[in-house]
Amino acid sequence: MPIPVDTLIEARWIIPVEPANQVLEDHSLVIHMGRIHDILPTAEARERYSPAIRHRLHQHALMPGLVNLHTHAPMSLLRGYADDLSLMQWLKGHIWPAETRHVDEEFVRDGARLACAEMLKGGITCFNDMYFFPESVAETALACGMRAAIGIIVVDFPTAYAQDTDDYLHKGLSLRDRLNDESLLSFTLAPHSPYTLNNAGFETVIALAEQLDLPIHLHLHETEEEIVHSLVTYQQRPLARLHELGLTGPRLIAVHGVHLNLDEQTLLAEYGCHIAHCPASNLKLASGIAPIASLSALGVNIGLGTDGAASNNKLDLFDAMRMAALLAKGLSGDASVLPAFTVLQMATLNGARALGLSEEIGSLLPGKQADVIAVDMSSLNTLPCYDPIASLVYCAGREAVSHVWVQGKLLLEHGQFTQLDEAALRRSIHIWQNKIHPHFLS
């Protein structure tokens, strides 16, 4: 008697990420009660299981949902607002003033909804966020059915969200207390950067991270200017200062890591730190090219992030995979570095590891959460397909994502949202564009 299950997905290929480099041909993935129940040859699956829903995707590759290890989701409303500028020109001259004028709970909610929609269409099922009014980001992610790591942001200056370090932490930790039982949410402590938080603030963050067992998510060594500022202010490079304070360790998710010398790279490896590599924003802001091949060779766990849409300008991890691989090869002069599977793992399992979620997501294994995407491999730009993993990294684009499941729930079907109202979203974005546009012209 066939076993009743919720969903059975028949696919041309399944790329589980664990074990490494494995490609399962003509296999099916079985989902039951929100988790992966089984992966087996399709002929056997048809005999063994009786699904309530069956998807026949015989030109598709199934893979884990992508994990966006660094973003500022609400900043999607500032996409294209200030282009072609260096980081500090961009921040001080345009972004921070615009945020002062516009950022509130409504801005954050609508910007996060736009980001969630864009990410889901591109196969991103989990994102690690850092922004003000994180409650609005959390509630929006839940409403969209996405998995999110919510950053408890901390800076040492007042904003519309909070007044000082204690206020940021109090509000963020209260949010965590309220939503900690939500299975789609996790939390990080998110001190923005070494140049926006003093030593006392970092000491408090470190103590809380140890007490609550939370990751610490911050920008680090993004620009040369950041390093000069630290040398002038603290007589130390930023990583040396944070290491002396006790920040380095397996909880640290260092975003960017563009300007790391070999000693600093070795330090990150020795202490089990993680890097969130954001190649597109690093290039667009002319921050530089992170030494990813060297970090990878040292054994540092590297995940991929998009950064915010204001600095990228798109939340596209397929683009980031290809870009990361090509940059590493070009910078190192070695075509063998960062092969396709390594980059695919960076966009999935490595990001999950950095967030402490690798037991639940990041690969397709029975028992794990059913965060799964289907990529249509029948387009001309992916044909012929000799190696599905290489084709996913070097050929496929996010437009090829046809189906997305999070926790077994189908959120995108044949490229269309199943529960998100795209027309209403477009209307809200047009309203925000009209609000922000006069300042853009001034």
Residue pairs with C-beta under 8 A, 6 or more apart in sequence:
2 47
2 48
2 49
2 50
3 48
3 49
3 50
4 49
4 50
4 51
4 52
5 30
5 31
5 32
5 37
5 49
5 50
5 51
5 52
6 31
6 32
6 33
6 51
6 52
6 53
6 408
7 30
7 31
7 32
7 51
7 52
7 53
7 54
7 55
7 370
7 405
7 408
7 410
8 28
8 29
8 30
8 31
8 45
8 49
8 51
8 53
8 54
8 55
9 28
9 29
9 30
9 31
9 54
9 55
9 57
9 62
9 372
9 374
9 403
10 28
10 42
10 45
10 54
10 55
10 56
10 57
10 58
11 27
11 28
11 29
11 42
11 57
11 58
11 60
11 61
11 62
11 374
12 25
12 26
12 57
12 58
12 59
12 60
12 61
12 377
13 23
13 24
13 25
13 27
13 60
13 61
13 62
13 377
13 388
14 23
14 24
14 27
14 28
14 29
14 39
14 61
14 62
14 63
14 364
15 22
15 23
15 24
15 61
15 62
15 63
15 344
15 364
15 388
15 389
15 392
16 22
16 24
16 39
16 63
16 64
16 363
16 364
16 365
17 63
17 64
17 344
17 345
17 348
17 349
17 362
17 363
17 364
18 349
18 363
18 364
18 365
20 341
20 345
21 341
21 389
23 387
23 388
23 389
24 39
26 41
26 42
26 43
27 39
27 40
27 41
27 42
27 45
28 39
28 40
28 41
28 42
28 45
28 46
29 36
29 38
29 39
29 62
29 364
29 370
29 372
30 36
30 37
30 38
30 39
30 40
30 45
30 49
30 51
31 37
31 370
31 372
31 405
31 408
32 408
33 408
34 369
34 370
34 407
34 408
34 409
35 366
35 367
35 368
35 369
35 370
35 408
36 364
36 365
36 366
36 367
36 368
36 369
36 370
36 372
37 366
38 45
38 48
38 49
38 366
39 364
39 365
39 366
40 48
53 410
55 374
55 403
57 374
57 376
57 402
57 403
59 376
59 377
59 378
60 374
60 375
60 376
60 377
60 402
60 403
61 374
61 375
61 377
61 388
61 391
61 392
62 364
62 372
62 373
62 374
62 375
63 344
63 348
63 364
63 372
63 373
63 375
63 392
64 125
64 348
64 349
64 361
64 362
64 363
64 364
64 371
64 372
64 373
65 123
65 124
65 125
65 126
65 147
65 348
65 361
65 371
65 372
65 373
65 404
65 405
65 406
66 122
66 123
66 124
66 125
66 126
66 317
66 318
66 347
66 348
66 351
66 373
67 124
67 125
67 126
67 127
67 128
67 303
67 304
67 347
67 348
67 350
67 351
67 352
67 355
67 357
67 361
67 362
68 119
68 124
68 126
68 127
68 128
68 304
68 305
68 306
68 315
68 317
68 351
69 128
69 253
69 255
69 274
69 276
69 277
69 303
69 304
69 305
69 350
69 351
69 354
69 355
70 128
70 130
70 217
70 253
70 255
70 276
70 278
70 305
70 306
70 307
71 115
71 127
71 128
71 129
71 130
71 305
71 306
71 307
71 308
71 315
72 129
72 130
72 131
72 307
72 308
72 310
73 111
73 112
73 115
73 116
73 127
73 129
73 131
73 137
73 140
73 308
74 103
74 107
74 108
74 109
74 110
74 111
74 112
74 115
74 131
74 132
74 133
74 136
74 137
75 95
75 111
75 131
75 308
75 309
75 310
75 311
76 111
76 112
76 114
76 115
76 118
76 308
76 309
76 310
76 315
77 102
77 107
77 110
77 111
77 114
77 429
77 432
77 436
78 95
78 98
78 99
78 111
78 308
78 309
78 310
78 436
79 309
79 310
79 313
79 314
80 313
81 94
81 95
81 98
81 310
81 436
81 440
82 90
82 93
82 94
82 95
82 98
82 310
83 284
83 313
85 93
85 94
85 285
86 223
86 285
86 286
86 287
87 222
87 223
87 225
87 285
87 287
88 223
88 225
90 285
90 311
95 310
98 436
98 439
99 132
99 159
100 159
100 160
101 439
102 435
102 436
103 132
103 133
103 159
103 160
103 161
104 133
104 160
105 133
105 135
105 136
107 432
108 131
108 132
108 133
108 136
108 137
108 140
109 136
109 139
109 140
110 428
110 429
110 432
111 432
112 129
112 131
112 136
112 137
112 140
112 141
113 140
113 143
113 144
113 420
113 425
113 428
114 425
114 429
115 127
115 309
115 315
116 127
116 140
116 141
116 144
116 146
116 420
117 144
117 417
117 420
117 422
117 425
118 309
118 314
118 315
119 127
119 146
119 315
120 144
120 146
120 404
120 411
120 412
120 417
120 420
121 398
121 401
121 412
121 415
122 315
122 316
122 317
122 318
122 398
122 401
123 317
123 318
123 373
123 375
123 398
123 401
123 404
124 315
124 317
125 146
125 147
125 361
125 371
125 373
125 404
125 405
125 406
126 146
126 147
126 148
126 149
126 351
126 352
126 355
126 357
126 361
126 371
127 141
127 146
127 147
127 148
127 149
128 148
128 149
128 151
128 188
128 217
128 253
128 276
128 305
128 351
128 354
128 355
129 137
129 148
129 149
129 150
129 151
130 151
130 153
130 190
130 192
130 217
131 137
131 151
131 153
132 153
132 159
132 160
132 161
132 162
133 161
134 150
134 151
134 152
134 153
134 172
134 175
135 175
137 148
137 150
138 148
138 150
138 175
138 179
138 182
138 185
141 147
141 148
141 150
141 184
141 185
142 182
142 184
142 185
144 411
144 419
144 420
145 184
145 406
145 407
145 409
145 411
145 419
146 184
146 406
146 411
147 184
147 185
147 361
147 369
147 371
147 406
147 407
148 184
148 185
148 186
149 185
149 186
149 187
149 188
149 215
149 217
149 355
149 357
150 175
150 176
150 179
150 185
150 186
150 187
150 188
151 187
151 188
151 189
151 190
151 217
152 168
152 169
152 172
152 173
152 175
152 176
152 187
152 188
152 189
152 190
152 214
153 161
153 168
153 172
153 190
153 191
153 192
154 165
154 168
154 169
154 172
154 189
154 190
154 191
154 192
154 197
154 201
154 205
155 165
155 168
155 191
155 192
155 196
155 197
156 164
156 165
156 196
156 197
156 198
156 201
157 196
158 164
161 168
161 171
162 168
162 171
165 197
165 200
165 201
165 204
169 204
169 205
169 208
172 187
172 189
173 208
175 187
176 187
176 212
179 185
180 187
183 407
184 406
184 407
186 355
186 356
186 357
187 214
188 214
188 215
188 216
188 217
188 253
188 355
189 205
189 208
189 209
189 214
189 215
189 216
189 217
190 216
190 217
190 218
191 197
191 201
191 202
191 205
191 216
191 218
192 218
192 219
193 218
193 219
193 220
193 222
193 226
194 218
194 220
194 226
194 230
194 238
194 241
194 242
195 226
195 229
195 230
195 233
195 238
197 205
199 241
199 245
202 242
202 245
202 247
203 245
203 246
205 216
205 247
206 216
206 245
206 246
206 247
208 214
209 215
209 216
209 251
213 251
214 251
215 251
215 252
215 253
215 354
215 355
215 356
216 247
216 251
216 252
216 253
217 253
217 255
217 276
218 252
218 253
218 254
218 255
219 255
219 256
220 238
220 239
220 242
220 254
220 255
220 256
220 257
221 227
221 237
221 238
221 239
221 254
221 256
221 257
221 258
221 259
221 260
221 264
222 255
222 256
222 258
222 259
222 282
222 287
223 258
223 259
223 285
223 287
223 288
224 259
224 288
226 238
226 259
227 237
227 238
227 259
230 236
230 237
230 238
230 241
231 237
234 241
236 244
237 264
239 248
239 254
239 260
239 264
239 267
239 268
240 264
242 248
243 267
243 271
248 267
248 268
248 271
248 273
249 271
249 272
249 273
250 271
250 272
250 273
250 274
252 268
252 271
252 273
252 274
253 273
253 274
253 275
253 276
253 303
253 354
253 355
254 268
254 273
254 274
254 275
254 276
255 275
255 276
255 278
255 305
255 307
256 276
256 277
256 278
256 282
256 287
256 290
257 268
257 275
257 277
257 290
257 291
257 295
258 282
258 287
258 288
258 289
258 290
259 288
260 268
260 290
260 291
260 295
262 294
265 291
265 294
265 295
265 298
265 300
266 298
268 275
268 295
268 298
268 300
269 295
269 298
269 299
269 300
272 301
273 300
274 300
274 301
274 302
274 303
274 350
274 353
274 354
275 290
275 292
275 295
275 300
275 301
275 302
275 303
276 303
276 304
276 305
276 351
276 354
277 290
277 292
277 302
277 303
277 304
277 305
277 320
277 324
277 346
278 304
278 305
278 306
278 307
278 312
278 320
279 289
279 290
279 304
279 320
279 323
279 324
279 327
280 306
280 307
280 312
280 314
280 316
280 319
280 320
280 323
281 287
281 306
281 307
281 308
281 311
281 312
282 288
282 289
282 290
283 289
283 323
284 311
284 312
284 313
285 311
289 327
289 331
291 331
292 302
292 324
292 327
292 328
292 338
293 328
293 329
293 331
293 332
293 334
293 337
293 338
294 332
295 302
296 302
296 328
296 337
296 338
296 342
297 337
301 350
301 353
301 354
302 346
302 350
303 346
303 347
303 350
303 351
303 353
303 354
304 317
304 320
304 321
304 324
304 343
304 346
304 347
304 350
304 351
305 320
305 351
306 312
306 314
306 315
306 316
306 317
306 320
309 315
316 398
317 347
317 398
318 392
318 396
318 397
318 398
318 400
319 397
319 398
320 347
321 343
321 344
321 346
321 347
321 392
321 393
322 343
322 393
322 394
324 338
324 343
324 346
325 338
325 339
325 340
325 343
325 393
325 394
328 337
328 338
329 335
329 337
329 338
340 387
340 389
340 390
340 392
340 393
340 394
341 389
343 393
344 389
344 392
344 393
348 362
348 363
349 358
349 362
349 363
350 362
351 362
352 358
352 360
352 361
352 362
352 363
353 362
359 368
360 368
360 369
361 368
361 369
361 371
364 372
369 407
369 408
370 405
370 406
370 407
370 408
371 405
371 406
371 407
372 403
372 404
372 405
373 401
373 403
373 404
373 405
374 401
374 402
374 403
374 404
375 392
375 396
375 400
375 401
375 402
376 400
376 401
376 402
377 383
377 385
377 388
377 391
377 396
377 400
379 396
379 400
381 395
381 396
381 397
382 391
382 395
382 396
382 400
385 391
385 395
399 415
401 412
401 415
402 412
402 413
402 414
402 415
403 410
403 412
403 413
403 414
404 410
404 411
404 412
405 411
410 418
411 417
411 418
411 419
411 420
412 418
